[in-house]
Amino acid sequence: MDTRLLRTFAALMRTGSFTATAAELHLAQSTVTVQIRTLERELGTRLFDRLPSGTLPTSTGRRLLKEAEDVLDAEARLRAAAAAGSADTADGTVEGQVVLGAGESLCASRLPGLIASLRRSHPGIDLELHAVGTEAAVAGLRSGRLDLVLLLEPEVADPELIARAITREPLVCLSGPDHPLAGREVGWEELTGERFFVHEQGCSYSDELVRTLLALPGPAPRLTRFGSVEAARSCVAAGLGLTLLPRATVERQLAEGALAEVHAPVVPPVPVQLTRHRRRWTSPAARAVADELTRLMAA
């Protein structure tokens, strides 16, 4: 059986949309349709009901998803073994490709050092880094597109995932250098009515800040959501409002005076969760990357 059909099937099960599946797999929508029909013909059963309201998996489709994922996992193990020659070579080196997903703030601040360290310690590992939000990271682990992800989350409750906190990322409230609150000790009541530039919904620390601000008495805060840390940082540096970001992403701007710290009520550091799929095979290369991540983050 052509495992590409199974990969398309698993993606359609996850997205529920032929259009979204085509975009995710970089295929024409007509190709997705043909592949699903081919798979249904080969298996002799209907996997999806095409309804005016959308595409819904049949009971058989839901039951076969785990079997399809097991086949794709076995294919991943086969390819990794072929690429590496063996899990552990005679001289103890580890080889192979690892796809790591992480939020933009970690990609910009913490992970360049990891990649440099890995090139020295494991030159045979090809690390591919993807900047993704929490929702996309979880979807990537489920589909097998990502081997490991780093999530800035207090906890990861998804039963399909195994997460381990490897460090905690300090957060800092920021303003432009000329903002009236720059460098000041302030309480929550002084933050009501301020404009905040925060990360997109689904970012745990931004969502927690927004919930706290909205629960305060007084004027409601003015909130602007960005999908980019750089966009929020630039607006704040221009004096347009405040933001909350991991300190590691703004250390240079603080040192240069482009940003200033607002000494707001303590916001606890957010854990960095090293996460993988519970049922998917972890290659020797992915284990080496996980070990290096743990070592560097702890340091």
Residue pairs with C-beta under 8 A, 6 or more apart in sequence:
1 42
1 71
3 71
3 72
3 75
4 35
5 35
5 36
5 38
5 39
5 42
6 39
6 68
6 71
6 72
7 25
7 72
7 143
7 144
8 21
8 25
8 27
8 32
8 35
8 36
8 39
9 35
9 36
9 39
9 47
9 61
9 64
9 65
9 68
10 65
10 68
10 69
10 72
10 143
10 144
11 21
11 24
11 25
11 143
12 18
12 21
12 32
12 36
12 48
12 55
13 57
13 61
13 62
13 65
14 139
14 142
14 143
15 21
15 24
16 54
16 55
16 56
17 54
17 55
18 29
18 32
18 33
18 55
19 29
21 27
21 32
22 28
22 29
22 31
22 32
24 143
25 32
27 35
36 47
36 48
39 47
40 46
40 47
40 48
43 64
45 58
45 60
46 58
46 60
46 61
47 57
47 58
47 60
47 61
47 64
48 55
48 56
48 57
48 58
48 61
49 55
49 56
49 57
49 58
57 65
69 144
69 279
69 280
70 279
72 144
73 144
73 279
73 280
73 281
76 144
76 280
76 281
76 283
77 281
77 283
80 96
80 97
80 281
80 283
80 284
80 285
81 87
83 95
83 96
83 97
84 94
84 95
84 96
84 124
84 283
84 284
84 285
85 95
87 94
87 283
87 284
88 94
88 284
89 95
93 122
93 123
93 124
94 122
94 124
94 125
94 284
94 285
94 288
95 124
95 125
95 285
96 124
96 125
96 126
96 283
96 284
96 285
96 286
97 125
97 126
97 127
97 128
97 285
98 125
98 126
98 127
98 128
98 147
98 148
98 283
98 285
98 286
98 289
99 128
99 130
99 140
99 145
99 146
99 147
99 148
100 111
100 127
100 128
100 129
100 130
100 146
100 147
100 148
100 149
100 150
100 289
101 129
101 130
101 131
101 132
101 136
101 137
101 140
101 141
101 146
101 148
101 149
101 150
102 111
102 129
102 130
102 131
102 132
102 137
102 149
102 150
103 131
103 132
103 133
103 134
103 137
103 150
103 151
103 152
103 203
104 131
104 228
104 229
105 152
105 229
105 245
105 246
105 248
105 249
106 150
106 152
106 169
106 246
106 272
107 129
107 131
108 229
108 230
108 249
109 246
109 248
109 249
109 251
110 248
110 296
110 297
111 129
111 150
113 296
114 127
114 292
114 293
114 296
115 127
115 129
117 292
117 296
118 125
118 127
118 288
118 289
118 292
121 292
122 285
122 288
122 289
122 292
124 285
125 285
125 288
125 289
127 289
130 140
130 146
132 140
132 146
132 149
133 200
133 202
133 203
133 227
134 151
134 152
134 153
134 202
134 203
134 204
135 202
137 146
137 149
137 151
137 275
138 149
138 158
138 161
140 146
140 149
141 149
141 160
141 161
141 275
141 276
141 277
141 280
142 160
142 277
144 277
144 280
147 276
147 282
147 283
147 286
147 289
148 274
148 275
148 276
148 286
148 289
148 290
148 293
149 274
149 275
149 276
150 272
150 273
150 274
150 275
150 293
151 163
151 272
151 273
151 275
152 169
152 203
152 204
152 205
152 246
152 270
152 271
152 272
152 273
153 163
153 204
153 270
153 271
153 273
154 204
154 270
154 271
155 163
155 271
155 273
156 163
156 273
156 275
159 278
160 277
160 278
160 279
161 275
161 276
161 277
161 278
162 275
162 276
162 277
162 278
163 273
163 274
163 275
164 273
164 274
164 275
165 271
165 272
165 273
165 274
166 272
166 273
166 274
166 293
166 294
166 297
166 298
167 271
167 272
167 297
167 298
168 269
168 270
168 271
168 272
169 246
169 247
169 248
169 269
169 270
169 271
169 272
170 246
170 247
170 248
170 269
171 205
171 244
171 245
171 246
171 247
171 267
171 268
171 269
171 270
172 244
172 245
172 246
172 247
172 250
172 254
172 261
173 242
173 243
173 244
173 261
173 262
173 263
173 264
173 267
174 233
174 236
174 242
174 243
174 244
174 245
174 250
174 259
174 260
174 261
174 262
175 181
175 182
175 236
175 239
175 241
175 242
175 259
175 260
175 261
175 262
176 182
176 236
176 237
176 238
176 239
176 240
176 259
176 260
177 257
177 258
177 259
177 260
178 239
179 239
179 242
179 260
179 262
181 190
181 194
181 242
181 262
182 260
182 261
182 262
183 260
183 261
183 262
183 263
184 262
184 263
185 263
186 262
186 263
186 264
187 265
188 212
188 213
188 216
188 264
188 265
189 216
189 217
189 218
191 213
191 216
191 221
191 242
191 264
192 213
192 216
192 217
192 218
192 219
192 220
192 221
193 218
193 219
193 220
193 221
193 222
194 221
194 222
194 241
194 242
195 221
195 222
195 223
195 224
195 240
195 241
195 242
196 209
196 210
196 213
196 221
196 222
196 223
196 224
196 241
196 242
196 243
196 244
197 224
197 226
197 231
197 232
197 235
197 236
197 240
197 241
197 242
197 243
198 206
198 209
198 210
198 223
198 224
198 225
198 226
198 232
198 243
198 244
199 205
199 206
199 225
199 226
199 227
199 229
199 232
200 206
200 225
200 226
200 227
201 207
201 225
204 270
205 244
205 246
205 267
205 270
206 225
206 244
208 267
209 244
209 267
210 221
210 223
213 220
213 221
213 223
214 220
214 221
222 241
224 235
224 241
226 232
226 235
229 245
229 249
232 243
232 245
233 243
233 245
233 249
233 250
233 253
233 259
235 241
235 243
236 242
236 243
236 259
237 253
237 258
237 259
242 262
244 267
246 270
250 259
253 259
254 260
254 261
272 297
274 290
274 293
274 294
276 282
276 286
276 290
282 290
